[in-house]
Amino acid sequence: MDLITKMTKQNLNVTLIQTDLVWENAAKNRAHLEHHLAQVTDSDLIVLPEMFTTGFSMQPQTIAETMDGPSVRWMKAQAAAKGCAVVGSLIISENQRFYNRLLWVNADGSVAQYDKKHLFTFAQEDNEYTAGHAPLIVGFNGWKIATFVCYDLRFPVWSRNSGLRANQYDAAIYIASWPARRALHWRTLLQARGIENQSYIIGVNRVGQDGNQLDYHGDSMLIDPLGDTLLHEQGHEAVKTVTLSLAHVRDVRERFPFLKDADPFLLSDCVK
């Protein structure tokens, strides 16, 4: 499912919210995020971390919500109040299965969803959650924006900006709960995804310590289509807005038309 908005904005204001999370307590996390959101003005898109209501929990049986539950309603209310889109993932129960589901919520209340494809077997995420298989690119204000969750970052074919997707994207979002002990991988792969796909990369990670005593340093980043770092926040909560230029994406691809030489991949190669 793609959401499509008709107006084209050459410059897109994107807000990254890097926050600590209260373990498995959605109400407290929503309240804390409202404090961060109060700082946001003049943004087109607000991006929250992976499992922003609970932290990266393997206990969906006790904390999962539904698509008409309080956290989805909260996302819709925040998007409407801010007049922009809000993106983040949370634990969703549907048809007796659990999903690590990224939701893209527009100001008008319309919703697109992406169920995380690459479940983190190292933490036995695959034992508790069902993987998705459908990629999501959202048409938003004249931009095409792809969405991914955490472990997806390690798999470049799934992120490929040609072949797998009929339309090249201009920016990609990676939301995460990526531990500090592997922060070098996170930073390096975000930059690599930007360079190889000639796209803006919006990487939003959490900070603090979770219920499994894992530490998170954030390292939320915004990478441009040449791989240059436009934003890097580490070790603290942060609310930062950066302006992205659609003209810059197109200029990079015109000057360096590398995508046309990429090896072909088909959706059927990646989808079961």
QUIPE-V968611 format. One record per pair of residues at least 12 apart in sequence whose ideal C-beta (glycine too) atoms are under 6 Angstrom apart, sorted by the first residue. I is the first residue (numbers start at 0). J is the second residue. D is the distance in Angstrom with one decimal. If there is no record, write none. Layout:
i j d
I J D
I J D
This chain:
i j d
0 111 5.2
1 138 5.8
2 109 5.7
2 111 4.5
2 137 5.0
3 138 3.7
4 139 5.4
4 140 5.5
6 140 5.6
7 141 2.7
8 140 4.2
8 141 6.0
9 245 5.0
9 246 5.9
10 242 5.2
10 244 5.7
11 43 5.1
11 142 5.9
11 243 4.6
12 42 4.9
12 43 4.9
12 240 5.5
12 242 5.5
13 44 4.8
13 201 5.9
13 241 5.7
13 243 5.9
14 39 5.2
14 42 4.3
14 45 4.6
14 240 4.5
15 46 5.5
15 203 5.0
15 219 5.0
15 239 5.3
16 35 5.2
16 47 5.5
16 238 5.4
17 206 5.9
17 217 4.5
17 219 4.3
17 232 5.3
17 237 4.5
18 236 5.3
19 206 5.3
19 207 3.4
20 54 4.6
20 205 5.5
22 54 5.1
22 209 5.8
22 210 3.7
23 53 4.9
23 56 5.4
23 62 5.2
25 52 3.9
25 70 5.6
28 52 5.1
29 73 5.2
35 238 5.0
36 77 6.0
38 238 4.8
42 83 5.1
42 240 5.5
43 83 5.2
44 83 6.0
44 84 4.9
45 85 4.9
46 86 5.0
46 172 5.9
46 201 5.8
46 203 4.7
47 87 3.2
48 174 5.5
48 203 5.4
48 204 6.0
48 205 4.3
49 88 4.9
49 148 5.7
49 149 5.1
49 174 4.7
49 175 5.1
49 176 4.7
50 88 5.8
51 87 4.4
52 70 5.0
52 89 4.8
54 209 4.5
55 176 3.8
57 127 5.1
59 90 5.0
59 97 3.9
59 127 5.5
63 90 4.6
63 92 3.9
63 97 5.4
65 92 5.8
70 89 5.4
74 104 4.5
75 104 5.6
75 108 5.1
78 104 4.7
78 106 4.9
79 106 5.5
82 106 5.1
83 106 5.9
84 105 5.1
85 104 5.0
86 103 5.1
88 100 6.0
88 101 4.3
88 148 5.6
88 174 5.8
96 129 4.4
97 128 5.1
98 114 4.6
98 129 5.8
99 115 4.2
99 128 5.3
100 112 5.5
100 114 5.3
101 113 4.4
101 146 5.4
101 148 5.5
103 137 5.3
111 135 6.0
111 137 5.6
113 135 3.9
113 146 4.8
114 131 2.7
115 148 4.0
116 130 5.6
116 131 5.2
117 150 4.4
117 151 4.9
117 154 5.7
118 130 5.2
119 150 4.6
132 270 4.7
132 271 6.0
136 168 5.4
142 169 4.9
143 166 5.7
143 168 4.4
143 169 5.2
144 170 4.9
145 168 4.2
145 171 4.3
146 172 5.1
147 173 4.9
148 174 5.8
149 175 4.1
152 173 5.2
152 188 5.0
156 264 5.8
157 269 5.8
158 192 5.5
159 264 5.9
160 196 3.8
160 198 6.0
161 258 5.3
161 261 5.0
162 263 4.8
162 264 4.0
163 264 5.2
163 266 5.7
168 198 5.9
169 248 4.9
170 198 5.6
170 199 3.9
171 198 5.6
171 200 5.5
172 201 4.7
173 202 4.8
174 203 5.1
175 204 4.5
176 205 5.6
177 204 5.0
178 213 4.9
179 214 4.6
179 215 5.8
179 216 4.2
182 216 5.7
182 218 5.2
185 218 5.7
186 218 5.6
189 202 4.5
189 220 5.3
189 222 5.6
190 222 5.5
190 226 5.2
193 222 3.8
193 226 5.1
194 226 4.0
197 224 4.6
197 251 5.5
197 252 5.4
198 224 5.6
199 223 6.0
199 243 5.2
200 222 4.1
201 221 5.7
202 219 5.9
202 220 4.6
203 219 4.9
204 217 5.2
204 218 5.8
204 219 5.3
216 233 5.5
216 234 5.2
217 232 5.7
217 233 5.5
218 233 5.2
219 232 4.9
221 241 5.0
224 248 5.3
224 251 4.3
225 251 6.0
229 241 5.6
